């Protein structure tokens, strides 16, 4: 067992009442503090578990069981990162990261940007960069796994949120998407 620190961003409420805090505590969130910033409520956890994913999932279950009118919107970790943030997370200089991106340093194959492609500061998926960094001995396996787990959990939470705010449209998009031929995992349509 290890201790994992993370924040869960909530929706559905704009502040905590004493009764809600008590219900969260009774539901198992006695390892969390509650806070609010600019109209957004969040909880900071320090939870013992076997993995980051199991820690986060158990916290989500506890929040749901508290039945305080809140849903978990996301784990407060951004998957879109700038080269400067990549440098910070890898404990490397910004210049070194720029050389990785350009293929001048390292084994090459740095992930392509995810968005802002025509901007001067494109953004990268941290989960892709973490995998690349792990493959190139720049990141521990546990840190890579955590990046993948958080990315997957946030994608699931985002889909749940979309189902809540636009259920018909979400289901329509899911149905349209599932009609498409599946990819083989590399973005190539399977034959």
C-alpha positions in Angstrom: 0.0 0.0 0.0 1.1 3.5 -0.8 -0.3 6.9 -0.2 -1.6 8.9 -3.2 -2.4 12.6 -3.3 -4.9 13.9 -5.8 -7.7 16.4 -6.2 -11.2 15.6 -7.4 -13.2 18.5 -9.0 -16.9 18.3 -8.3 -20.0 19.7 -10.1 -23.6 20.0 -9.0 -22.8 22.1 -5.9 -21.1 25.5 -5.5 -20.1 25.2 -1.8 -20.1 22.7 1.0 -22.5 22.8 3.9 -21.6 21.3 7.3 -24.2 18.5 6.6 -22.5 17.7 3.3 -19.1 17.6 4.9 -20.4 15.3 7.6 -22.0 13.0 5.0 -18.7 12.8 3.0 -16.8 12.0 6.2 -19.2 9.3 7.1 -19.0 7.8 3.6 -15.3 7.4 3.8 -13.8 10.7 2.8 -12.1 11.2 6.1 -8.8 11.5 4.3 -9.9 14.6 2.3 -10.2 18.3 2.7 -12.9 20.2 1.0 -12.4 23.6 -0.7 -14.0 26.0 -3.2 -12.4 28.3 -5.7 -14.1 30.7 -8.1 -17.4 28.8 -7.9 -15.8 25.3 -8.3 -15.8 22.8 -5.5 -13.0 20.3 -5.1 -11.6 17.8 -2.6 -8.0 17.1 -1.9 -7.3 13.5 -0.9 -4.3 11.7 0.6 -5.5 8.1 0.3 -3.7 4.8 0.9 -4.3 2.2 -1.8 -2.5 -0.2 -4.1 -2.5 2.2 -7.1 -3.5 5.7 -8.1 -6.4 4.3 -10.1 -7.8 2.3 -7.1 -7.3 5.3 -4.8 -9.2 7.7 -7.2 -12.0 5.1 -7.9 -12.6 4.4 -4.2 -12.8 8.2 -3.6 -15.3 8.6 -6.4 -17.4 5.7 -5.0 -17.3 7.3 -1.5 -18.5 10.7 -2.9 -21.3 9.0 -4.8 -22.3 7.1 -1.6 -22.4 10.3 0.4 -25.3 11.4 -1.9 -24.7 15.2 -1.4 -25.9 16.2 -4.9 -22.4 16.4 -6.3 -20.8 14.4 -9.1 -17.1 14.1 -9.8 -16.2 16.1 -12.9 -12.5 15.1 -13.1 -9.2 14.4 -11.5 -7.6 17.8 -11.2 -4.6 17.0 -13.5 -4.4 18.4 -16.9 -3.5 16.0 -19.7 -2.6 18.8 -22.1 0.8 20.2 -21.4 3.2 22.8 -22.8 6.9 22.0 -23.4 7.6 24.1 -20.2 5.3 21.8 -18.2 6.8 18.7 -19.8 10.2 20.0 -18.7 8.9 20.5 -15.1 7.4 17.1 -14.9 10.5 15.4 -16.3 12.9 17.5 -14.2 14.6 18.5 -17.4 15.5 21.9 -18.8 13.1 23.5 -21.4 16.0 23.4 -23.9 16.4 19.7 -23.4 12.6 19.1 -24.0 12.8 21.3 -27.1 15.6 19.1 -28.4 13.6 15.9 -27.6 10.6 17.4 -29.6 12.8 18.3 -32.6 14.5 14.9 -32.5 18.0 16.5 -32.0 18.4 14.7 -28.6 17.4 11.3 -27.5 16.2 8.3 -29.6 13.6 10.3 -31.5 9.9 9.5 -31.9 8.7 12.2 -29.5 4.9 12.4 -29.6 3.3 14.9 -32.0 1.3 17.8 -30.5 -2.3 17.1 -29.6 -3.7 20.6 -30.4 -2.9 24.2 -31.1 -1.0 22.9 -34.1 -0.9 26.3 -35.9 -0.1 28.2 -32.7 3.4 29.1 -31.5 2.8 26.9 -28.4 1.3 23.6 -29.3 0.0 21.4 -26.5 0.9 17.7 -26.0 -0.9 14.9 -24.3 0.9 14.2 -21.0 -0.1 10.5 -21.2 1.7 10.2 -24.6 4.8 12.1 -23.4 4.9 10.0 -20.2 4.9 6.8 -22.2 7.6 8.1 -24.5 9.6 9.3 -21.5 9.2 5.9 -19.8 10.3 4.1 -23.0 13.4 6.4 -23.1 14.3 5.9 -19.4 13.4 9.4 -18.4 10.4 8.5 -16.2 9.7 5.7 -13.8 7.2 3.0 -14.8 4.9 4.0 -11.9 4.8 7.6 -13.0 4.0 6.5 -16.6 1.2 4.1 -15.3 -0.2 6.9 -13.2 -0.4 9.3 -16.2 -2.2 6.6 -18.2 -4.6 5.8 -15.4 -5.5 9.5 -14.8 -6.0 10.1 -18.5 -8.4 7.1 -18.8 -10.3 8.0 -15.7 -10.7 11.6 -16.8 -12.0 10.5 -20.2 -14.6 8.3 -18.6 -15.6 11.1 -16.2 -15.9 13.5 -19.1 -18.2 11.1 -21.0 -20.4 10.7 -17.9 -20.5 14.5 -17.6 -21.5 14.9 -21.2 -24.2 12.2 -20.8 -25.6 14.3 -17.9 -25.6 17.7 -19.6 -26.5 16.6 -23.1 -27.8 13.0 -23.0 -29.5 12.8 -26.4 -26.6 14.4 -28.2 -24.1 12.2 -26.4 -25.9 9.0 -27.2 -26.3 10.2 -30.8 -22.6 10.7 -31.1 -21.8 7.4 -29.4 -24.1 5.6 -31.8 -22.6 7.4 -34.9 -19.1 6.6 -33.7 -19.8 2.9 -33.0 -21.1 2.6 -36.6 -17.5 3.5 -37.8 -15.1 0.6 -38.5 -12.9 0.1 -35.4 -9.3 1.1 -35.4 -6.5 -1.3 -34.7 -5.2 0.7 -31.8 -2.8 2.8 -33.9 -5.5 5.0 -35.5 -5.7 2.8 -38.6 -9.1 1.5 -39.6 -9.2 -2.3 -39.3 -10.1 -4.2 -42.5 
